[in-house]
């Protein structure tokens, strides 16, 4: 079984998987996120949803991942504490590349935007219940999301 420890997220550490969405300080200009929101299908429409996630205890055993091959997916925290993201890039067999697997602890004041085709685990709240606004593009087909079992379970700890 593969074991990972949570690491603090930084823009550089997360750059292979997506972008961090960080609000500007008071008085600073608004930050726009346009190029980060990717839609690769002409018939897909923007979908904004709200999700509330119960916290989990670590260590956590993970057996599957998901991706959105044609859309980025953004999570903007609305409340809670920290949350965890588990990510991997795509390998030559169109599966998660386990050599790129990383687990990040994300502070509640930071949002994330997964790039299209990036493998990730569904959102995981830690320490407290957390709510998120979730943005992606969908067309209502099975191409909207893909789930795959991992070749071996992964355990994530602090």
C-alpha positions as YAML, in Angstrom:
chain: A
units: angstrom
residues:
- id: 1
  name: UNK
  ca: [0.00, 0.00, 0.00]
- id: 2
  name: UNK
  ca: [1.31, 3.43, -0.96]
- id: 3
  name: UNK
  ca: [1.53, 5.99, 1.87]
- id: 4
  name: UNK
  ca: [1.49, 9.78, 1.54]
- id: 5
  name: UNK
  ca: [1.83, 12.54, 4.10]
- id: 6
  name: UNK
  ca: [-0.03, 15.80, 3.77]
- id: 7
  name: UNK
  ca: [2.13, 18.65, 2.56]
- id: 8
  name: UNK
  ca: [1.40, 22.35, 2.64]
- id: 9
  name: UNK
  ca: [0.11, 23.64, -0.67]
- id: 10
  name: UNK
  ca: [1.97, 26.36, -2.60]
- id: 11
  name: UNK
  ca: [1.36, 27.68, -6.11]
- id: 12
  name: UNK
  ca: [4.64, 26.09, -7.25]
- id: 13
  name: UNK
  ca: [3.92, 22.67, -5.72]
- id: 14
  name: UNK
  ca: [0.40, 22.61, -7.20]
- id: 15
  name: UNK
  ca: [1.33, 24.01, -10.64]
- id: 16
  name: UNK
  ca: [1.38, 20.61, -12.43]
- id: 17
  name: UNK
  ca: [-2.23, 20.02, -11.34]
- id: 18
  name: UNK
  ca: [-3.87, 23.43, -11.50]
- id: 19
  name: UNK
  ca: [-4.01, 26.83, -9.89]
- id: 20
  name: UNK
  ca: [-4.59, 28.25, -6.46]
- id: 21
  name: UNK
  ca: [-7.43, 30.76, -6.20]
- id: 22
  name: UNK
  ca: [-6.40, 33.32, -3.60]
- id: 23
  name: UNK
  ca: [-8.42, 36.45, -2.87]
- id: 24
  name: UNK
  ca: [-6.53, 39.73, -2.87]
- id: 25
  name: UNK
  ca: [-6.04, 41.61, 0.40]
- id: 26
  name: UNK
  ca: [-8.51, 44.38, 1.30]
- id: 27
  name: UNK
  ca: [-8.02, 47.46, -0.89]
- id: 28
  name: UNK
  ca: [-6.18, 45.55, -3.64]
- id: 29
  name: UNK
  ca: [-7.70, 45.23, -7.12]
- id: 30
  name: UNK
  ca: [-10.03, 42.34, -7.90]
- id: 31
  name: UNK
  ca: [-8.35, 39.16, -9.20]
- id: 32
  name: UNK
  ca: [-9.89, 37.68, -12.36]
- id: 33
  name: UNK
  ca: [-9.74, 33.95, -13.15]
- id: 34
  name: UNK
  ca: [-10.62, 33.53, -16.82]
- id: 35
  name: UNK
  ca: [-7.82, 31.57, -18.47]
- id: 36
  name: UNK
  ca: [-7.95, 29.05, -15.60]
- id: 37
  name: UNK
  ca: [-11.58, 28.07, -16.40]
- id: 38
  name: UNK
  ca: [-11.25, 25.69, -19.36]
- id: 39
  name: UNK
  ca: [-14.05, 24.19, -21.47]
- id: 40
  name: UNK
  ca: [-12.99, 21.91, -24.35]
- id: 41
  name: UNK
  ca: [-16.53, 21.07, -25.59]
- id: 42
  name: UNK
  ca: [-18.66, 23.53, -27.54]
- id: 43
  name: UNK
  ca: [-21.97, 22.14, -26.22]
- id: 44
  name: UNK
  ca: [-20.97, 22.13, -22.53]
- id: 45
  name: UNK
  ca: [-22.45, 24.74, -20.24]
- id: 46
  name: UNK
  ca: [-21.08, 26.29, -17.09]
- id: 47
  name: UNK
  ca: [-22.33, 24.66, -13.90]
- id: 48
  name: UNK
  ca: [-22.07, 26.28, -10.49]
- id: 49
  name: UNK
  ca: [-22.99, 24.08, -7.54]
- id: 50
  name: UNK
  ca: [-22.73, 24.26, -3.77]
- id: 51
  name: UNK
  ca: [-21.43, 21.35, -1.72]
- id: 52
  name: UNK
  ca: [-21.11, 20.73, 2.00]
- id: 53
  name: UNK
  ca: [-18.59, 18.09, 3.04]
- id: 54
  name: UNK
  ca: [-18.35, 16.33, 6.40]
- id: 55
  name: UNK
  ca: [-14.80, 16.06, 7.74]
- id: 56
  name: UNK
  ca: [-12.88, 12.79, 7.68]
- id: 57
  name: UNK
  ca: [-10.30, 11.48, 10.10]
- id: 58
  name: UNK
  ca: [-6.78, 10.79, 8.99]
- id: 59
  name: UNK
  ca: [-5.25, 8.44, 8.13]
- id: 60
  name: UNK
  ca: [-7.54, 8.03, 5.13]
- id: 61
  name: UNK
  ca: [-7.51, 5.05, 2.75]
- id: 62
  name: UNK
  ca: [-8.16, 6.03, -0.89]
- id: 63
  name: UNK
  ca: [-9.05, 3.46, -3.57]
- id: 64
  name: UNK
  ca: [-10.21, 5.56, -6.54]
- id: 65
  name: UNK
  ca: [-9.73, 8.87, -8.30]
- id: 66
  name: UNK
  ca: [-11.72, 10.95, -10.77]
- id: 67
  name: UNK
  ca: [-11.08, 13.44, -13.52]
- id: 68
  name: UNK
  ca: [-12.86, 15.76, -15.91]
- id: 69
  name: UNK
  ca: [-11.20, 15.28, -19.29]
- id: 70
  name: UNK
  ca: [-12.84, 18.28, -20.97]
- id: 71
  name: UNK
  ca: [-13.26, 20.80, -18.17]
- id: 72
  name: UNK
  ca: [-11.33, 22.43, -15.41]
- id: 73
  name: UNK
  ca: [-13.00, 22.24, -11.99]
- id: 74
  name: UNK
  ca: [-12.77, 24.99, -9.38]
- id: 75
  name: UNK
  ca: [-13.52, 24.77, -5.66]
- id: 76
  name: UNK
  ca: [-13.93, 27.99, -3.71]
- id: 77
  name: UNK
  ca: [-14.33, 27.42, 0.05]
- id: 78
  name: UNK
  ca: [-17.20, 29.26, 1.70]
- id: 79
  name: UNK
  ca: [-16.53, 28.14, 5.28]
- id: 80
  name: UNK
  ca: [-14.87, 25.45, 7.31]
- id: 81
  name: UNK
  ca: [-11.31, 24.72, 8.27]
- id: 82
  name: UNK
  ca: [-8.63, 23.08, 6.16]
- id: 83
  name: UNK
  ca: [-9.27, 20.61, 3.37]
- id: 84
  name: UNK
  ca: [-7.24, 17.97, 1.58]
- id: 85
  name: UNK
  ca: [-6.66, 17.49, -2.14]
- id: 86
  name: UNK
  ca: [-5.16, 14.34, -3.61]
- id: 87
  name: UNK
  ca: [-3.93, 14.77, -7.20]
- id: 88
  name: UNK
  ca: [-2.04, 12.99, -9.98]
- id: 89
  name: UNK
  ca: [-1.28, 13.78, -13.59]
- id: 90
  name: UNK
  ca: [-2.36, 11.54, -16.46]
- id: 91
  name: UNK
  ca: [-0.06, 8.72, -17.61]
- id: 92
  name: UNK
  ca: [0.42, 7.33, -21.14]
- id: 93
  name: UNK
  ca: [-2.33, 4.74, -20.48]
- id: 94
  name: UNK
  ca: [-4.86, 7.49, -19.66]
- id: 95
  name: UNK
  ca: [-4.79, 6.56, -15.96]
- id: 96
  name: UNK
  ca: [-3.46, 8.34, -12.84]
- id: 97
  name: UNK
  ca: [0.34, 8.52, -12.89]
- id: 98
  name: UNK
  ca: [1.08, 7.29, -9.37]
- id: 99
  name: UNK
  ca: [4.62, 8.68, -9.54]
- id: 100
  name: UNK
  ca: [3.05, 12.18, -9.52]
- id: 101
  name: UNK
  ca: [0.57, 11.48, -6.71]
- id: 102
  name: UNK
  ca: [0.55, 14.20, -4.03]
- id: 103
  name: UNK
  ca: [-1.65, 15.07, -1.06]
- id: 104
  name: UNK
  ca: [-1.95, 18.73, -0.07]
- id: 105
  name: UNK
  ca: [-3.41, 20.42, 2.98]
- id: 106
  name: UNK
  ca: [-5.21, 23.55, 1.79]
- id: 107
  name: UNK
  ca: [-6.16, 26.39, 4.16]
- id: 108
  name: UNK
  ca: [-9.82, 27.37, 4.03]
- id: 109
  name: UNK
  ca: [-9.04, 30.84, 2.61]
- id: 110
  name: UNK
  ca: [-7.53, 29.28, -0.55]
- id: 111
  name: UNK
  ca: [-9.49, 27.87, -3.48]
- id: 112
  name: UNK
  ca: [-8.19, 25.44, -6.06]
- id: 113
  name: UNK
  ca: [-8.76, 24.95, -9.77]
- id: 114
  name: UNK
  ca: [-7.94, 21.52, -11.21]
- id: 115
  name: UNK
  ca: [-6.81, 21.57, -14.84]
- id: 116
  name: UNK
  ca: [-8.71, 19.40, -17.28]
- id: 117
  name: UNK
  ca: [-7.51, 15.75, -17.30]
- id: 118
  name: UNK
  ca: [-5.95, 16.04, -13.82]
- id: 119
  name: UNK
  ca: [-6.84, 13.09, -11.61]
- id: 120
  name: UNK
  ca: [-8.10, 13.93, -8.14]
- id: 121
  name: UNK
  ca: [-10.03, 12.46, -5.27]
- id: 122
  name: UNK
  ca: [-13.44, 13.92, -4.44]
- id: 123
  name: UNK
  ca: [-13.16, 16.84, -2.01]
- id: 124
  name: UNK
  ca: [-12.07, 15.91, 1.53]
- id: 125
  name: UNK
  ca: [-12.75, 18.25, 4.46]
- id: 126
  name: UNK
  ca: [-10.52, 17.85, 7.49]
- id: 127
  name: UNK
  ca: [-10.93, 19.24, 11.00]
- id: 128
  name: UNK
  ca: [-14.47, 20.64, 10.40]
- id: 129
  name: UNK
  ca: [-17.44, 20.62, 8.03]
- id: 130
  name: UNK
  ca: [-16.65, 22.72, 4.95]
- id: 131
  name: UNK
  ca: [-18.82, 24.24, 2.22]
- id: 132
  name: UNK
  ca: [-17.66, 25.00, -1.31]
- id: 133
  name: UNK
  ca: [-18.84, 26.69, -4.47]
- id: 134
  name: UNK
  ca: [-17.90, 24.35, -7.35]
- id: 135
  name: UNK
  ca: [-17.50, 25.53, -10.96]
- id: 136
  name: UNK
  ca: [-17.07, 23.34, -14.04]
- id: 137
  name: UNK
  ca: [-18.47, 22.79, -17.53]
- id: 138
  name: UNK
  ca: [-20.83, 19.87, -18.25]
- id: 139
  name: UNK
  ca: [-22.86, 18.58, -21.17]
- id: 140
  name: UNK
  ca: [-24.81, 15.89, -19.30]
- id: 141
  name: UNK
  ca: [-22.96, 12.94, -20.84]
- id: 142
  name: UNK
  ca: [-20.71, 10.30, -19.30]
- id: 143
  name: UNK
  ca: [-17.75, 12.39, -20.55]
- id: 144
  name: UNK
  ca: [-18.39, 14.90, -17.76]
- id: 145
  name: UNK
  ca: [-16.48, 12.79, -15.25]
- id: 146
  name: UNK
  ca: [-14.53, 9.57, -15.15]
- id: 147
  name: UNK
  ca: [-13.82, 7.44, -12.07]
- id: 148
  name: UNK
  ca: [-11.10, 4.77, -11.95]
- id: 149
  name: UNK
  ca: [-9.93, 2.40, -9.22]
- id: 150
  name: UNK
  ca: [-6.32, 2.85, -8.16]
- id: 151
  name: UNK
  ca: [-4.02, -0.14, -8.84]
- id: 152
  name: UNK
  ca: [-3.22, -0.14, -5.12]
- id: 153
  name: UNK
  ca: [-4.80, 1.69, -2.17]
- id: 154
  name: UNK
  ca: [-3.20, 4.90, -0.94]
- id: 155
  name: UNK
  ca: [-3.12, 5.96, 2.70]
- id: 156
  name: UNK
  ca: [-2.92, 9.65, 3.54]
- id: 157
  name: UNK
  ca: [-1.78, 10.82, 6.97]
- id: 158
  name: UNK
  ca: [-0.79, 14.12, 8.57]
...
